[in-house]
Amino acid sequence: MYLENAIAKSCNIFFYDLGRRLGISRIAKHASRLGLGEKTGIDLPGERSGIVPGPEWKKATSGEPWYPGETIPVSIGQGAVSTTPLQMLRAVCALANGGYVVTPHLLLEADRAGAAPEWPVRRVAIDEGALGRIREGMWRGVNQGGTGRNAAVPGRDICGKTGTVQTVSKETQKRFPGAAVNHAWFAGFGSKENPEIAVVVFLENGGSGGGAAAPLARGIFEVFYSNKE
């Protein structure tokens, strides 16, 4: 399966194999470059940094070595991975804008007597061909029957990727039906060729990304574009 279709269809097996071949150190390096595992610097209190796991992290937190089997769940964003919707939004923006990792903010202006606030931006070098393939996969996911099809807006080239995060093992779910519901994610932007807006939806215990989070994202996109008409 090609990368574009694997993104569109949310094919875990493809990314299991890709993660195995890349290795945990390369996964952690690239995730960190896109701002995962660090605070975004937004002007709000209480922000968490999240976790990008790897050999050094595991050694420091548990004193244990990293085992190859632990890379497999991390390759699809599970295992010890911990992130925030805002971090995901910043990473998606970088995919949309050509590799610029921005500092999000709410403040419009500083006190007249104070210094103007600064919102750092760093550029991550990402191969344009690779970016194009990722964007194409996200576009197919919404517009060609992929897992994000419920986020589609007629006449708008929305790009997106769904996520469904297990909170307990499948064995536990079978033993205790309804005891824990999956988390639902959608992350995307519009439009494909002229990005103007990025959207991330996270529903704690919301179910599936395609069934629960994508429709909410569609509503946000619809409001945004209707206000521009």
Legacy VTK file of the C-alpha trace (Angstrom):
# vtk DataFile Version 3.0
C-alpha trace
ASCII
DATASET POLYDATA
POINTS 229 float
0.000 0.000 0.000
1.266 3.462 -0.895
1.703 6.145 1.767
-1.162 8.242 0.398
-3.668 5.402 0.668
-2.336 4.324 4.058
-3.015 7.841 5.390
-6.434 7.987 3.741
-7.547 4.601 5.050
-5.751 4.850 8.430
-3.928 1.576 7.799
-2.234 0.654 11.064
-0.316 -2.252 9.541
1.416 0.072 7.066
2.581 2.335 9.872
3.559 -0.578 12.113
5.965 -1.688 9.397
7.141 1.855 8.675
7.799 2.470 12.360
9.722 -0.787 12.646
11.959 0.208 9.745
12.482 3.770 10.937
13.243 2.859 14.543
12.209 4.692 17.684
15.062 7.219 17.654
14.152 8.562 14.211
10.456 8.645 15.082
11.191 10.584 18.274
13.508 13.006 16.477
11.002 13.945 13.806
8.091 14.131 16.252
10.107 16.508 18.429
11.015 18.674 15.435
7.289 19.156 14.798
6.757 20.310 18.372
5.470 17.175 20.060
6.757 16.540 23.564
7.303 20.236 24.285
5.162 23.148 25.384
3.928 25.303 22.522
4.524 28.536 24.449
0.931 29.732 24.190
0.011 32.616 26.480
-2.137 30.489 28.795
-1.230 28.926 32.174
-1.008 25.238 32.944
0.235 23.940 29.593
1.689 20.417 29.598
4.628 19.261 27.500
3.392 15.756 26.732
5.665 12.785 26.022
7.599 11.646 22.984
8.967 8.302 24.219
12.346 6.902 23.285
15.363 5.087 24.732
16.653 8.101 26.698
13.194 8.933 28.042
12.576 5.350 29.203
16.006 5.044 30.807
15.457 8.308 32.696
11.928 7.477 33.856
12.157 3.754 34.623
15.800 2.756 34.367
14.805 0.160 31.777
16.100 -0.249 28.210
13.895 0.312 25.187
12.646 -2.894 23.563
11.964 -3.069 19.797
8.380 -4.214 20.349
7.601 -0.935 22.082
8.199 0.942 18.832
5.183 -0.649 17.131
2.405 1.072 19.150
4.343 4.344 19.185
4.374 4.291 15.373
0.591 4.845 15.387
0.585 7.330 18.261
-0.197 4.920 21.082
1.964 3.311 23.759
3.613 5.919 25.952
2.871 8.789 23.544
1.129 11.734 25.190
0.182 14.912 23.379
-2.249 17.814 23.509
-4.710 19.004 20.865
-2.759 22.255 20.615
0.481 20.394 19.883
-1.305 18.406 17.190
-2.717 21.600 15.738
0.750 23.136 15.543
2.146 20.032 13.842
-0.705 19.985 11.308
-0.099 23.670 10.589
3.539 22.847 9.822
2.426 20.229 7.296
0.086 22.762 5.708
2.404 25.784 5.649
5.586 24.119 4.422
7.368 23.362 7.685
6.918 26.433 9.888
6.331 25.501 13.542
4.588 28.527 14.999
3.918 29.666 18.555
0.134 29.925 19.029
-1.231 32.869 20.988
-4.435 34.576 22.089
-3.078 38.021 22.969
-3.758 40.579 20.231
-1.586 43.390 21.562
0.499 44.318 24.599
-0.037 47.171 27.014
0.773 50.431 25.266
3.650 51.025 27.675
5.049 47.505 27.369
7.152 45.806 24.777
5.441 44.141 21.861
5.056 40.385 22.404
7.145 38.025 20.341
5.810 34.734 18.988
8.749 32.611 17.816
8.559 30.628 14.587
11.048 27.956 13.588
11.438 26.330 10.214
11.682 22.562 9.926
13.261 21.336 6.710
10.789 18.893 5.161
11.182 17.524 1.664
8.542 19.119 -0.571
7.858 15.809 -2.273
7.176 14.148 1.063
4.944 17.031 2.137
2.992 16.737 -1.093
2.390 13.034 -0.531
1.214 13.598 3.046
-1.171 16.359 1.953
-2.460 14.146 -0.861
-3.099 11.310 1.591
-4.960 13.656 3.932
-6.999 14.989 1.002
-7.939 11.464 -0.066
-8.890 10.644 3.497
-11.607 13.304 3.380
-12.579 13.419 -0.299
-12.121 9.899 -1.651
-13.938 7.718 0.833
-11.262 7.605 3.527
-11.753 7.552 7.275
-12.152 11.353 7.361
-14.983 11.519 4.804
-17.406 12.913 7.398
-15.331 16.114 7.438
-15.871 16.789 3.730
-17.282 20.183 2.733
-18.655 20.431 -0.825
-16.518 22.690 -2.978
-13.673 22.845 -0.435
-10.513 20.745 -0.594
-10.378 19.770 3.077
-7.418 17.609 4.138
-7.514 15.552 7.291
-6.540 12.503 9.303
-8.650 10.691 11.866
-7.419 8.971 14.992
-9.056 6.427 17.299
-7.125 5.826 20.501
-7.618 2.705 22.588
-7.856 3.407 26.300
-7.765 -0.269 27.337
-6.770 -3.499 25.601
-9.167 -5.310 23.283
-9.222 -8.202 25.742
-10.432 -5.899 28.510
-13.056 -4.395 26.218
-14.379 -7.888 25.493
-14.528 -8.761 29.184
-16.127 -5.471 30.216
-18.129 -4.048 27.290
-18.620 -0.308 27.585
-16.137 0.009 30.452
-13.876 2.316 28.460
-14.625 4.052 25.177
-11.917 5.052 22.723
-10.785 8.652 22.329
-11.690 10.282 19.009
-9.390 12.596 17.028
-9.527 14.554 13.805
-6.732 16.839 12.585
-6.850 18.686 9.298
-6.751 21.898 7.313
-8.311 23.635 4.341
-7.808 24.049 1.586
-5.201 21.750 0.099
-3.545 24.326 -2.183
-4.362 27.453 -0.182
-4.338 26.618 3.550
-6.270 29.167 5.606
-7.490 27.242 8.622
-6.345 24.233 10.641
-8.702 22.295 12.893
-8.146 19.673 15.572
-11.012 17.935 17.349
-10.412 15.711 20.374
-13.291 13.920 22.093
-12.315 12.122 25.275
-14.034 8.709 25.216
-15.861 9.958 22.139
-15.671 6.787 20.047
-14.124 6.722 16.587
-12.310 9.584 14.930
-14.216 9.191 11.679
-17.620 8.771 13.276
-17.428 11.306 16.106
-14.627 13.844 15.603
-14.750 14.322 11.815
-18.374 15.583 11.727
-17.556 18.221 14.343
-14.559 19.329 12.292
-16.817 19.634 9.240
-19.071 22.004 11.192
-16.092 24.227 12.065
-14.912 24.301 8.450
-18.442 25.119 7.248
-18.762 28.077 9.610
-15.330 29.384 8.651
-15.989 29.265 4.917
-19.557 30.564 5.171
-18.250 33.650 6.991
-15.871 34.314 4.119
-18.605 34.354 1.483
LINES 1 230
229 0 1 2 3 4 5 6 7 8 9 10 11 12 13 14 15 16 17 18 19 20 21 22 23 24 25 26 27 28 29 30 31 32 33 34 35 36 37 38 39 40 41 42 43 44 45 46 47 48 49 50 51 52 53 54 55 56 57 58 59 60 61 62 63 64 65 66 67 68 69 70 71 72 73 74 75 76 77 78 79 80 81 82 83 84 85 86 87 88 89 90 91 92 93 94 95 96 97 98 99 100 101 102 103 104 105 106 107 108 109 110 111 112 113 114 115 116 117 118 119 120 121 122 123 124 125 126 127 128 129 130 131 132 133 134 135 136 137 138 139 140 141 142 143 144 145 146 147 148 149 150 151 152 153 154 155 156 157 158 159 160 161 162 163 164 165 166 167 168 169 170 171 172 173 174 175 176 177 178 179 180 181 182 183 184 185 186 187 188 189 190 191 192 193 194 195 196 197 198 199 200 201 202 203 204 205 206 207 208 209 210 211 212 213 214 215 216 217 218 219 220 221 222 223 224 225 226 227 228
